[in-house]
């Protein structure tokens, strides 16, 4: 099983976050994974904050993503898997504002394929 501490989440996800793409954003992304505790990403004007569990009400727009595994969630957020392909294959679903859901791909963009 993957390490699921706040420190491990920070170490894995922070290097892939594009803060410049979120300079004007105030968003909350809740990540829900089967058989794993939830975690959340708060985006506040170029800054990423992570938390474990259900996100508190921060008075900002929220999108909830559902993944079948922590491995797939990390692959998408680290840019190793294409989020649109995963969505079209039925491996990822979300609720909330569609445009905000798509903006997550700008914050954690897929790596170019060779």
Backbone as ProteinMPNN parsed JSONL, in Angstrom:
{"seq_chain_A": "XXXXXXXXXXXXXXXXXXXXXXXXXXXXXXXXXXXXXXXXXXXXXXXXXXXXXXXXXXXXXXXXXXXXXXXXXXXXXXXXXXXXXXXXXXXXXXXXXXXXXXXXXXXXXXXXXX", "coords_chain_A": {"N_chain_A": [[0.843, -1.197, 0.0], [0.405, 2.276, -0.642], [2.138, 5.006, 0.933], [0.244, 6.922, 3.104], [0.214, 9.518, 4.429], [-0.018, 12.926, 5.517], [2.396, 14.219, 5.038], [3.549, 12.544, 3.109], [1.71, 12.852, 1.01], [2.084, 15.579, 0.437], [4.806, 15.534, -0.392], [4.637, 13.994, -2.716], [2.772, 15.335, -4.391], [3.172, 18.176, -4.44], [5.49, 18.855, -6.11], [4.393, 18.662, -8.659], [2.483, 20.55, -8.966], [1.24, 23.42, -10.553], [1.566, 26.437, -9.654], [1.437, 28.97, -10.855], [-0.634, 28.75, -12.636], [-2.824, 29.036, -11.107], [-3.204, 31.551, -10.088], [-5.385, 33.322, -9.754], [-7.288, 31.802, -8.504], [-9.631, 30.36, -6.191], [-10.309, 27.6, -4.782], [-11.607, 24.323, -3.986], [-10.779, 20.991, -3.993], [-12.018, 17.911, -3.516], [-10.897, 14.682, -2.92], [-11.892, 11.473, -3.401], [-11.487, 8.113, -2.723], [-11.875, 4.695, -3.369], [-11.828, 2.48, -0.636], [-9.859, 3.896, 0.755], [-8.865, 6.559, 2.904], [-10.299, 9.81, 2.387], [-8.904, 12.78, 0.828], [-8.008, 16.266, 0.466], [-7.521, 19.108, -1.703], [-6.68, 22.394, -1.44], [-6.829, 25.323, -3.205], [-5.481, 28.407, -3.325], [-5.055, 31.342, -4.656], [-2.571, 30.713, -6.116], [-1.365, 29.07, -4.269], [-0.981, 25.869, -2.854], [-2.635, 23.781, -0.615], [-2.833, 20.889, 1.313], [-4.976, 18.402, 2.762], [-6.143, 15.881, 5.029], [-8.933, 13.616, 5.006], [-12.406, 14.616, 5.116], [-13.025, 17.684, 3.595], [-13.268, 20.847, 5.228], [-15.935, 23.302, 5.287], [-15.063, 25.859, 3.38], [-16.087, 28.03, 2.228], [-15.745, 28.333, -0.489], [-15.892, 27.454, -4.004], [-16.418, 23.961, -4.682], [-15.266, 20.839, -5.907], [-15.779, 17.424, -6.27], [-13.882, 14.548, -6.702], [-13.909, 11.177, -7.766], [-12.122, 8.264, -7.477], [-11.057, 4.956, -8.422], [-8.798, 3.909, -7.241], [-5.943, 4.696, -5.18], [-3.547, 4.7, -6.517], [-4.258, 5.346, -9.189], [-5.287, 7.936, -8.795], [-2.948, 9.292, -7.914], [-1.375, 8.887, -10.224], [-2.724, 10.444, -12.113], [-2.671, 13.034, -10.891], [0.044, 13.409, -10.735], [0.713, 13.663, -13.335], [1.195, 11.442, -14.896], [-0.783, 9.939, -16.004], [-3.443, 10.471, -18.28], [-6.006, 12.644, -17.508], [-8.407, 13.09, -18.931], [-8.627, 10.865, -20.606], [-8.893, 8.877, -18.641], [-11.309, 9.65, -17.508], [-13.053, 9.365, -19.724], [-12.884, 6.636, -20.044], [-14.301, 5.794, -17.926], [-13.08, 5.565, -15.469], [-12.756, 7.617, -13.703], [-14.759, 9.9, -11.99], [-16.714, 12.841, -11.383], [-18.269, 15.362, -9.351], [-19.962, 18.444, -9.194], [-18.943, 21.672, -10.338], [-18.355, 21.649, -13.757], [-16.422, 23.073, -15.316], [-14.601, 23.824, -13.332], [-13.728, 21.288, -12.612], [-12.372, 20.516, -14.929], [-10.337, 22.388, -14.821], [-8.571, 21.385, -12.961], [-6.818, 19.847, -14.387], [-5.182, 21.798, -15.505], [-3.796, 22.655, -13.324], [-2.419, 20.434, -12.459], [-0.876, 19.26, -14.789], [-0.873, 16.79, -17.465], [2.077, 14.95, -18.314], [4.08, 15.442, -21.25], [3.871, 13.064, -23.888], [6.299, 10.878, -25.257]], "CA_chain_A": [[0.0, 0.0, 0.0], [1.14, 3.525, -0.7], [2.196, 5.804, 2.157], [-0.882, 7.849, 3.08], [0.307, 10.536, 5.461], [-0.039, 14.263, 4.937], [3.742, 14.501, 4.557], [3.741, 11.79, 1.866], [0.909, 13.521, -0.016], [2.797, 16.819, 0.097], [6.025, 15.195, -1.126], [4.293, 13.468, -4.036], [1.965, 16.206, -5.239], [3.65, 19.551, -4.555], [6.35, 19.101, -7.276], [3.625, 18.633, -9.901], [1.508, 21.646, -8.924], [1.607, 24.642, -11.275], [0.99, 27.562, -8.93], [1.181, 30.104, -11.745], [-1.917, 28.518, -13.304], [-3.919, 29.239, -10.155], [-2.999, 32.858, -9.453], [-6.659, 33.974, -9.431], [-8.25, 30.78, -8.08], [-9.98, 30.018, -4.813], [-11.019, 26.355, -5.071], [-11.423, 23.158, -3.125], [-10.954, 19.726, -4.698], [-12.103, 16.761, -2.608], [-10.505, 13.453, -3.604], [-12.492, 10.317, -2.741], [-10.912, 6.912, -3.306], [-12.4, 3.466, -2.774], [-11.016, 1.776, 0.369], [-8.783, 4.76, 1.243], [-9.424, 7.816, 3.412], [-10.332, 10.937, 1.453], [-8.04, 13.927, 1.089], [-8.462, 17.418, -0.304], [-6.571, 20.101, -2.17], [-7.209, 23.749, -1.423], [-6.058, 26.201, -4.08], [-5.747, 29.789, -2.922], [-4.202, 32.325, -5.328], [-1.244, 30.202, -6.406], [-0.855, 28.259, -3.167], [-1.615, 24.569, -2.662], [-2.665, 23.231, 0.73], [-3.441, 19.565, 1.318], [-5.516, 17.96, 4.039], [-6.69, 14.529, 5.06], [-10.325, 13.504, 5.405], [-13.399, 15.453, 4.454], [-12.647, 19.094, 3.675], [-14.228, 21.723, 5.906], [-16.571, 24.303, 4.436], [-14.178, 27.021, 3.308], [-16.788, 29.114, 1.553], [-15.31, 28.47, -1.87], [-16.429, 26.382, -4.846], [-15.853, 22.64, -4.415], [-15.499, 19.739, -6.834], [-15.419, 16.134, -5.672], [-13.45, 13.538, -7.67], [-13.989, 9.794, -7.29], [-11.155, 7.39, -8.142], [-11.141, 3.584, -7.932], [-7.592, 3.551, -6.49], [-4.99, 5.763, -4.869], [-2.544, 4.675, -7.573], [-4.755, 6.116, -10.332], [-5.351, 9.345, -8.386], [-1.586, 9.814, -7.974], [-0.919, 8.903, -11.619], [-3.321, 11.611, -12.761], [-2.183, 14.269, -10.289], [1.474, 13.532, -11.02], [0.877, 13.843, -14.767], [1.589, 10.187, -15.543], [-1.966, 9.428, -16.694], [-4.251, 11.542, -18.835], [-7.29, 12.663, -16.807], [-9.542, 13.002, -19.863], [-8.725, 9.465, -21.004], [-9.413, 8.13, -17.49], [-12.721, 10.006, -17.396], [-13.782, 8.77, -20.844], [-12.901, 5.188, -19.832], [-15.148, 5.522, -16.773], [-12.264, 5.321, -14.281], [-12.817, 8.804, -12.846], [-15.989, 10.678, -12.12], [-16.689, 14.01, -10.511], [-19.494, 16.131, -9.229], [-19.652, 19.853, -8.988], [-18.839, 22.527, -11.507], [-17.561, 20.986, -14.782], [-15.256, 23.887, -15.676], [-13.631, 23.685, -12.24], [-13.157, 19.945, -12.702], [-11.394, 20.543, -16.01], [-9.209, 23.232, -14.424], [-7.599, 20.602, -12.205], [-5.808, 19.441, -15.361], [-4.236, 22.906, -15.676], [-2.987, 22.76, -12.104], [-1.591, 19.227, -12.437], [-0.989, 18.864, -16.199], [-0.232, 15.546, -17.897], [3.4, 15.078, -18.917], [4.046, 15.131, -22.683], [4.277, 11.7, -24.271], [7.392, 10.845, -26.244]], "C_chain_A": [[0.875, 1.242, 0.0], [1.088, 4.239, 0.646], [1.098, 6.87, 2.081], [-0.85, 8.751, 4.311], [0.262, 11.895, 4.766], [1.329, 14.612, 4.353], [4.006, 13.789, 3.231], [2.939, 12.412, 0.726], [1.605, 14.787, -0.5], [3.999, 16.515, -0.786], [5.717, 14.722, -2.547], [3.641, 14.499, -4.939], [2.527, 17.605, -5.438], [4.566, 19.774, -5.763], [5.6, 19.173, -8.606], [2.618, 19.776, -10.009], [2.056, 22.865, -9.655], [0.905, 25.828, -10.619], [0.64, 28.739, -9.811], [-0.144, 29.957, -12.48], [-3.099, 28.805, -12.389], [-3.855, 30.595, -9.468], [-4.303, 33.528, -9.021], [-7.702, 33.004, -8.882], [-8.413, 30.708, -6.573], [-10.889, 28.8, -4.94], [-10.719, 25.287, -4.032], [-11.732, 21.915, -3.955], [-10.911, 18.6, -3.673], [-11.799, 15.511, -3.411], [-11.029, 12.275, -2.787], [-12.025, 9.07, -3.478], [-11.49, 5.695, -2.595], [-11.383, 2.876, -1.803], [-9.835, 2.586, 0.895], [-9.426, 6.011, 1.828], [-9.349, 8.925, 2.354], [-9.247, 11.948, 1.811], [-8.516, 15.073, 0.217], [-7.305, 18.347, -0.634], [-7.272, 21.454, -2.116], [-6.269, 24.61, -2.25], [-6.452, 27.629, -3.72], [-4.694, 30.698, -3.536], [-2.747, 31.85, -5.468], [-0.646, 29.303, -5.346], [-1.678, 26.976, -3.044], [-1.502, 24.165, -1.201], [-3.385, 21.902, 0.653], [-3.954, 19.24, 2.707], [-6.072, 16.555, 3.913], [-8.142, 14.56, 5.505], [-11.23, 14.372, 4.57], [-13.02, 16.914, 4.666], [-13.701, 19.891, 4.433], [-14.864, 22.68, 4.904], [-15.715, 25.554, 4.48], [-14.816, 28.187, 2.575], [-16.324, 29.348, 0.128], [-15.904, 27.328, -2.684], [-15.68, 25.068, -4.618], [-16.236, 21.683, -5.543], [-15.011, 18.474, -6.144], [-15.069, 15.168, -6.803], [-13.49, 12.175, -7.009], [-13.055, 8.935, -8.145], [-11.304, 5.979, -7.591], [-9.926, 3.17, -7.095], [-6.722, 4.776, -6.241], [-3.927, 5.842, -5.958], [-2.994, 5.494, -8.785], [-4.833, 7.596, -9.982], [-3.964, 9.975, -8.458], [-1.094, 9.896, -9.418], [-1.468, 10.116, -12.356], [-2.747, 12.904, -12.205], [-0.687, 14.481, -10.509], [1.753, 13.668, -12.513], [1.287, 12.605, -15.523], [0.436, 9.54, -16.309], [-2.797, 10.622, -17.157], [-5.626, 11.541, -18.167], [-8.493, 12.534, -17.734], [-9.72, 11.562, -20.333], [-9.31, 8.615, -19.875], [-10.9, 8.403, -17.31], [-13.541, 9.314, -18.49], [-13.869, 7.244, -20.71], [-13.758, 4.8, -18.631], [-14.379, 5.247, -15.491], [-12.253, 6.475, -13.296], [-14.173, 9.439, -13.052], [-15.898, 11.853, -11.153], [-18.096, 14.575, -10.39], [-19.102, 17.553, -8.865], [-19.55, 20.549, -10.335], [-17.879, 21.921, -12.538], [-16.302, 21.775, -15.15], [-14.188, 23.794, -14.586], [-12.968, 22.314, -12.278], [-12.087, 19.909, -13.787], [-10.168, 21.371, -15.646], [-8.182, 22.486, -13.59], [-6.484, 20.117, -13.133], [-4.806, 20.537, -15.681], [-3.292, 23.009, -14.49], [-2.015, 21.605, -11.958], [-1.602, 18.64, -13.846], [-0.318, 17.531, -16.491], [1.143, 15.854, -18.506], [3.289, 14.749, -20.397], [4.515, 13.691, -22.93], [5.379, 11.796, -25.321], [6.987, 10.072, -27.465]], "O_chain_A": [[1.961, 1.247, 0.579], [0.126, 4.099, 1.402], [1.029, 7.629, 1.114], [-1.772, 8.743, 5.127], [0.481, 11.987, 3.558], [1.412, 15.231, 3.292], [4.616, 14.364, 2.329], [3.427, 12.494, -0.401], [1.701, 15.033, -1.703], [4.194, 17.162, -1.815], [6.465, 15.025, -3.477], [3.926, 14.536, -6.136], [2.37, 18.172, -6.519], [4.437, 20.814, -6.408], [6.134, 19.698, -9.583], [1.975, 19.94, -11.046], [3.184, 23.293, -9.413], [-0.216, 26.177, -10.989], [-0.341, 29.438, -9.556], [-0.72, 30.958, -12.906], [-4.246, 28.819, -12.837], [-4.4, 30.763, -8.376], [-4.321, 34.236, -8.014], [-8.881, 33.35, -8.802], [-7.486, 30.954, -5.801], [-12.089, 28.937, -5.175], [-9.724, 25.344, -3.309], [-12.807, 21.799, -4.543], [-9.883, 18.369, -3.038], [-12.383, 15.302, -4.474], [-10.658, 12.1, -1.626], [-12.147, 8.975, -4.699], [-11.583, 5.669, -1.368], [-10.198, 2.785, -2.126], [-8.892, 2.005, 1.434], [-10.434, 6.483, 1.302], [-8.433, 8.951, 1.532], [-8.742, 11.973, 2.933], [-9.34, 14.874, -0.676], [-6.274, 18.372, 0.039], [-8.347, 21.623, -2.693], [-5.06, 24.623, -2.021], [-7.622, 28.002, -3.805], [-3.584, 30.819, -3.018], [-1.82, 32.507, -4.995], [0.474, 28.82, -5.508], [-2.907, 26.998, -3.119], [-0.419, 24.199, -0.617], [-4.426, 21.79, 0.006], [-3.435, 19.738, 3.706], [-6.425, 16.105, 2.824], [-8.54, 15.422, 6.288], [-10.878, 14.807, 3.473], [-12.73, 17.329, 5.788], [-14.897, 19.634, 4.291], [-14.365, 22.838, 3.79], [-15.65, 26.233, 5.506], [-14.171, 29.207, 2.329], [-16.492, 30.443, -0.408], [-16.37, 26.34, -2.116], [-14.471, 25.061, -4.39], [-17.354, 21.706, -6.058], [-13.955, 18.466, -5.511], [-15.847, 14.986, -7.74], [-13.147, 12.032, -5.835], [-13.18, 8.886, -9.369], [-11.641, 5.81, -6.419], [-9.995, 2.207, -6.332], [-6.76, 5.754, -6.989], [-3.458, 6.931, -6.289], [-2.204, 6.252, -9.347], [-4.474, 8.436, -10.808], [-3.81, 11.069, -9.001], [-0.459, 10.881, -9.794], [-0.755, 10.745, -13.137], [-2.37, 13.788, -12.974], [-0.209, 15.615, -10.472], [2.912, 13.776, -12.915], [1.689, 12.698, -16.683], [0.661, 8.687, -17.168], [-2.84, 11.657, -16.491], [-6.344, 10.545, -18.246], [-9.497, 11.929, -17.358], [-10.85, 11.087, -20.446], [-10.13, 7.732, -20.125], [-11.666, 7.493, -16.994], [-14.597, 8.746, -18.213], [-14.815, 6.63, -21.203], [-13.924, 3.615, -18.345], [-14.954, 4.749, -14.523], [-11.787, 6.321, -12.167], [-14.673, 9.502, -14.175], [-15.094, 11.844, -10.22], [-18.978, 14.305, -11.205], [-18.038, 17.803, -8.299], [-20.033, 20.04, -11.347], [-16.708, 21.7, -12.228], [-15.226, 21.191, -15.281], [-12.999, 23.697, -14.891], [-11.773, 22.195, -12.005], [-11.017, 19.335, -13.587], [-9.069, 21.081, -16.118], [-7.029, 22.912, -13.515], [-5.335, 19.991, -12.709], [-3.684, 20.238, -16.09], [-2.134, 23.401, -14.635], [-0.926, 21.762, -11.406], [-2.264, 17.63, -14.085], [0.675, 17.173, -15.858], [1.335, 16.895, -19.135], [2.503, 13.883, -20.781], [5.423, 13.187, -22.27], [5.376, 12.693, -26.165], [7.775, 9.938, -28.401]]}, "name": "protein", "num_of_chains": 1, "seq": "XXXXXXXXXXXXXXXXXXXXXXXXXXXXXXXXXXXXXXXXXXXXXXXXXXXXXXXXXXXXXXXXXXXXXXXXXXXXXXXXXXXXXXXXXXXXXXXXXXXXXXXXXXXXXXXXXX"}
